Amino acid sequence: MTALLVAPLAPVVAGLALVVADRGRRPVSRHTAYAVALAAALVALLASVLVVRDRPVLDRQWVPQIGMRLHLAVDGISVPLLLMTAAVGVLVVVHARHEEPEGGTPATFFGCLLLVIGGGIATFLVQDAISFFLAFEVVLVPMWVLIGRFGDARDPRERARAANTFVLYTVLGSTLMLVGILTMTFAAGTSDLAGIAAHRLPPGEQTAVAAILLLGLGIKVPMWPLHSWLPRAHTIAPTAGSMLLAAVLLKMGTYGVLRLVIAPLPQGVERLAPYVGTLAVIGILWGGLVCLVERNLKRLVAWSSVAHMGFVLLGLMSGTEIGIQAALYANIAHGVISALLFAVVGGLKHRWGGDDLQVVRRSLRDVSPRLSIVLVIGFTASMGLPGLAGFWGEVLAIFGAWTPGGDRSTVWFRVLAAVASIGAVVAAGYALRVLRTVWQGAAEGGTPPVAEPDGDARGGEWVVTAVLGAAAVALGVAPIVLLHATSGAVAHLMAVTGR
Amino acid sequence: MRLSYHWMLLAPVLIPAGGSVLLLLLDALLPRLGRTHWLIAAGLLLAGAASCVPGLLVSAGTSRGTLCLADGSCLYVLDRIGVGLQLTALVSGGVIALLAFPIRVPAERAAVQATLVLAATSGAAGVVAARDLGSWLVMLELATLPAIALVALRARTAAVDGALALLTTSLVSFAITVMGVALWFAATGSAFFTGAAVLHAAQSPDTHRILVLAVVFIVAGLAFKLSLAPFHAWTPEAFGGASAPVAGFLAVTSKVAALAALLVIFRGVIALGTSALVAIGVLAAFSMTLGNLMALRERSALRFLAWSTVSQAGWVVLPLAAVSARADRSAALYLVVYAVATLVAFVVVTALAHADGREHATQLASYGGLLRRRPLLALALTLALLTLMGLPPAVIGLVAKVAAIGPVAGGRLWALAIVAAINAMLGVAVYLRWLRLLFGARQEPERAGALHPVHRGLVIVGAGALVVFSVVPQSLLQIVGR
C-alpha cells in the first residue's frame, strides 16, 4: 500500500526539495544533488518492483469538487511501462551524473529529472481519469526547464523556441484530452477508468469524443502530422532529457490511447481506425524518409521515433489482440532502444562538439570500441533485426493489421500493412547509413587508428549504455516474457470492448 | 410591512458598510490619523470575513434567508456558494487595504480611499445575497462606483484617464443593466430573481421573448463589470492608470461582485434553458482569446495583468454557458482560485513597486532575473503564474481548469470546449513570457529599497497559501461547498 504512494512521491518530493533548496543562499552541491536524486530514483524503482509483486490497490476520496479520486493500482498493461519508467529513471540519473549540461545548477537539473520520472510513474499508476490528466501535466514544467535551460548551449534562441514549442503543443494536447475525459466522466458519473470503460456512449458521440482524444493524445504520441515539436525538442534537449522524453513521455501518449480511447470507445475507434491507421503509416514512411537524408544525428534518432511510434499506433488501431500486444511490446522496445540511442548519440555529440553526419570523422569502432558496440546494437535493434527488441513489435503490428478486427476494412488495412513493411525496409536503410558513416567511418583504409585516451565510454556512461543494450538484446531473444505479462490484461480488454 | 432580521447573516455586509461611516467620523475627529485608516479598514474587512466563517459550517445544500416578507420570500438569501464569494470579497478587500497601508499618500486622502474600499467591498458582499431587483442594482453599483474614485484619486494624468474610461463604461453598463432589469420586471411582473417567476414568464411566448431580451441586456451590462470582451475596453486603461493595490482591487474584489451578480441572475435563468446562455458562451470564447492575444504583446506589468483578467474572466463564465446544475459552483470555484492567484501577483507587483519604484515595477522587463535578485518575490510570482496557467506544481490551478471545462464538456459544447483548449495553450504562452523573465538575465533598478515588512508578510502568506492549496486542494475548494 505504501509502495503505491512511495513510487511516484519519492521522486516528486525529492525533486521539489532539490529545486527549492537550490533557491536558498547557498546552492546545493553537485554531490548532494546526485546522491539525493539517485537515492530517490532507486527508492522509486524498489517501490515499483514491490507494487508489481504485491499488486496493492489504493482507492480514496481526493478532490470531490471535481470528482478526482486517489485510485492507484496496476494491471498487466501498466506493469511493463511502470517498471521501464522506474528503471530508465535510475539509468537517466546515473547518466546525468556523467554528463551534466551547463545552463543552471546541478540541483535544479537533477530536481527536474526527478519530477519528470515521478510524473511518469504516477501516470502509469493512477486508475482515475482526472488524476491521469494531473500526472500528465506534472512533467510539463520540469521538461520545459530541462529543454529551455539545460539544452544545447550553442543556440539560446533555438533553445527557447524548442522548449516553448514542446510545452505549447503538449498543453494543447492534454487540454483536448481533458475535454474528452470530462465528457466521458460526466456521462458515466465516475472518473474511474474502469467505470468509464464500462459505460458506453452512443456511437455518434463515441466518434466525436474519440476524435478529440486522439487529436490530443496524438500530439503527445506523436502522430503525424502533429509531430513537429518532437524533432526540435530532441535536438536541443540534454541527453538525459532526450532519454526521458523518448522512454517516458511518448509512452504516456500511447498508454493514454489504450486506456482512454480504445477501452471506453470501441465503436468510435472502429470508425476512426482507418484514418488514424493511415496517419500512422504516413508517419512511418515520413519519419523513415527524413532519416535517410537527415544530417543531424540526434535529430535523426528523433525522426526514427516518429516512425516507430507509427507502428505502435498501427497496432493499436488494428483492433486485434495481437495488434494491441504488439503495440505494448513496441512501446517498451522503443523506450529501451531510443533511450540507448539517445545516450550513445548524446555522448557522441558531446565528444564531437556537434553531431553533423557530413563531417568526416575517424571510425567509431577504432576510437571508442565500447560505444561502437552499443551503437550497433541500438541501430540494428531500431531497424528491426530479428533477435533484437525492435523486431517483434513491428512484425506483430504488421501481422495484426493484416487481419484487422471488428468491421474494419480488411483491404485497406492490408494496404497499410504493406506500406508499413516498406517503412521497415526504409528503417534498415537509414540505420545502415548511420552505421556506415559513424561506425565504419569515412576514413576507409586511411591513417592507422591512434588510441585516444578519453574517447571511450567509461563509468556511468558505460554502465547505462551496457544495461540498455543488454535489455534490447534480452527483449529480442525472449519476447515471450513480456508478451506473457501483458496477454491477460489485453485479453480482458478485448473481451470488455467486444461487448 | 414587517421584516425579520438575522443580524449574523447580514454582518458580512453591515460590518464594512458601518465601518466606512465610522472611518469618516474618525477622520473628522482625529484628522491626523493618516495611513492608520488602512489598518482599521483591513481589520474591519477581516472581521467581516470572520463573520462569514459560521456560514461555512452549514451543510452545502441549504440556503438561509433574512429580511423576509410576510409571504415567505426573502430579500437576502445566502447559500453555500454565496458564503464563499462573500468570504473571497472580504478577504481580498482586507489584503488590498493591507497592501495600500505602507504606500505614502497625502494624509487626508488615506481616509477617503479606505472608506471607498470599505464601501465597495460591502457592495460586493451584498450583491451576492441580494434577491430582489432593487437591492441587487444598488449593491452592484455600490461595488462599482467607489472603484472609479479609487482609480482617480492617484491624481496622475494616466489615473484620471483610466478613471474616465471606467466612469463612462460604468454609466453605460448601468444604463444597460437597468434597462434589462426593467424588462425583467415587465416580463415576470415580479421584483425577485426567482426561478418560479421565470417559469411563469416563459409560458407565454411574448413574455418569454421579453425575458430573453432582459437576460441579454443584463448579461451585457455585467460583462462590462466582468471585463468580458467586447466590453473590456476600460480594463487596461484603468489598470495601467491606477495604483497597484487599486488595480488589484479592480481585478479581484470587483470581479467577485460582478460574478456574484451574474450568478443571482443565472440561478433564475437556468429554468429558461439554453437560448439565453449561448450569449455567455460567445462572450467567454471571445474574451479569453482576445485577452490572451493582447497579453502576448503587452510590455507593462499592470496592463499585462489587465489583459490576463480579461481572459480569465472568460474562463470564469465559461461553465455558465452549459445548462448544468453544477455550473454555478464551477464558476465560483474558478473565480476563487483566480482571486487567490491574482491577488498574490498583485501583492508581488505592489511590493516591488514600493521597494524599487513604480516606474521599475510596472515594466515587465524589470522582472528579469528576479529569482536571483529577490527570490521570495520571484517564488511567489512563479506560483501565482503557474496557478493562472493551471499547470502543476500549482495543482490548484489545474483543478480550477478541470472545474471550468467540466460543465462545458459534460454539456457536449464541443466548439466551446475546443476554443477553451486552445486558450489553455495560449494562456500558457502568455504567462510563460513573464515566467521566463524571472529566470533570465538580471535587471537592476535605479534605486533598490528594502521590502516593507507588511508587504513581505503578505508575500509569504500568499505564497504559503498557494502551496497549501496545491497540496490540499479541498482546503480552498470547500468554501464554495462540495
Boltz contact constraints between the chains, C-beta under 6 A:
constraints:
  - contact:
      token1: [A, 23]
      token2: [B, 375]
      max_distance: 6.0
  - contact:
      token1: [A, 63]
      token2: [B, 399]
      max_distance: 6.0
  - contact:
      token1: [A, 63]
      token2: [B, 473]
      max_distance: 6.0
  - contact:
      token1: [A, 64]
      token2: [B, 482]
      max_distance: 6.0
  - contact:
      token1: [A, 65]
      token2: [B, 477]
      max_distance: 6.0
  - contact:
      token1: [A, 65]
      token2: [B, 482]
      max_distance: 6.0
  - contact:
      token1: [A, 66]
      token2: [B, 399]
      max_distance: 6.0
  - contact:
      token1: [A, 66]
      token2: [B, 402]
      max_distance: 6.0
  - contact:
      token1: [A, 66]
      token2: [B, 403]
      max_distance: 6.0
  - contact:
      token1: [A, 137]
      token2: [B, 391]
      max_distance: 6.0
  - contact:
      token1: [A, 137]
      token2: [B, 392]
      max_distance: 6.0
  - contact:
      token1: [A, 137]
      token2: [B, 398]
      max_distance: 6.0
  - contact:
      token1: [A, 138]
      token2: [B, 392]
      max_distance: 6.0
  - contact:
      token1: [A, 140]
      token2: [B, 391]
      max_distance: 6.0
  - contact:
      token1: [A, 141]
      token2: [B, 391]
      max_distance: 6.0
  - contact:
      token1: [A, 168]
      token2: [B, 425]
      max_distance: 6.0
  - contact:
      token1: [A, 168]
      token2: [B, 429]
      max_distance: 6.0
  - contact:
      token1: [A, 171]
      token2: [B, 424]
      max_distance: 6.0
  - contact:
      token1: [A, 171]
      token2: [B, 425]
      max_distance: 6.0
  - contact:
      token1: [A, 171]
      token2: [B, 428]
      max_distance: 6.0
  - contact:
      token1: [A, 172]
      token2: [B, 425]
      max_distance: 6.0
  - contact:
      token1: [A, 175]
      token2: [B, 421]
      max_distance: 6.0
  - contact:
      token1: [A, 175]
      token2: [B, 424]
      max_distance: 6.0
  - contact:
      token1: [A, 176]
      token2: [B, 421]
      max_distance: 6.0
  - contact:
      token1: [A, 178]
      token2: [B, 405]
      max_distance: 6.0
  - contact:
      token1: [A, 179]
      token2: [B, 409]
      max_distance: 6.0
  - contact:
      token1: [A, 179]
      token2: [B, 417]
      max_distance: 6.0
  - contact:
      token1: [A, 179]
      token2: [B, 421]
      max_distance: 6.0
  - contact:
      token1: [A, 182]
      token2: [B, 405]
      max_distance: 6.0
  - contact:
      token1: [A, 182]
      token2: [B, 406]
      max_distance: 6.0
  - contact:
      token1: [A, 182]
      token2: [B, 409]
      max_distance: 6.0
  - contact:
      token1: [A, 183]
      token2: [B, 409]
      max_distance: 6.0
  - contact:
      token1: [A, 186]
      token2: [B, 410]
      max_distance: 6.0
